[in-house]
């Protein structure tokens, strides 16, 4: 981890694809990335860093979002969620197999920010992407490296964070390989 980043690390944000071919592998990689971020944060707190309270921030769509949010919960990183529509609509759009995971993640969150609508519009997805990129001090992106497939998609969040010079750790959604090269 970058020494420059370590002094100011406060919010680890996430973004990622909804379809993850190897969710167990990606979850393991997310655990490893977050463990390193937590380790560095704790080390810096011991070295007198100004503010090392670490929190997580992202959405809770199926796929990568739920995987990384779950990793935060497992590692004791408090999370806040931002959703492009109501929790009721998000839950209804989830496959049955993920509904309990979504509910557990929402219940574990300190805060769940939602748009004032039932169904998410393109504008709502863009607003979520902007909020994630604005809050991020470091971004975990479960991303194939391609442009966003829709407004406010993973590629857009990565582009926004890159534009702000936010360090990014990329986890490949196929192989779960971790790419630290954009981390600073």
ABEGO torsion letter per residue (X at the ends): XBAAAAAABABBBBBEBABBABAAAAAAAAAAAAAAAAAAAAAAAAAGBABABBBBBEBABBEAAAAAAAAAAAAGBBBBBBBABBAAAAAAABBAAAAAAAAAAAAABABBBBBBBABBBAAAAAAAAAAAAAABABBBBBBAGBBBABBGBAAAAAAAAAAAGBBBBBBBAAAGBBBAAAAX
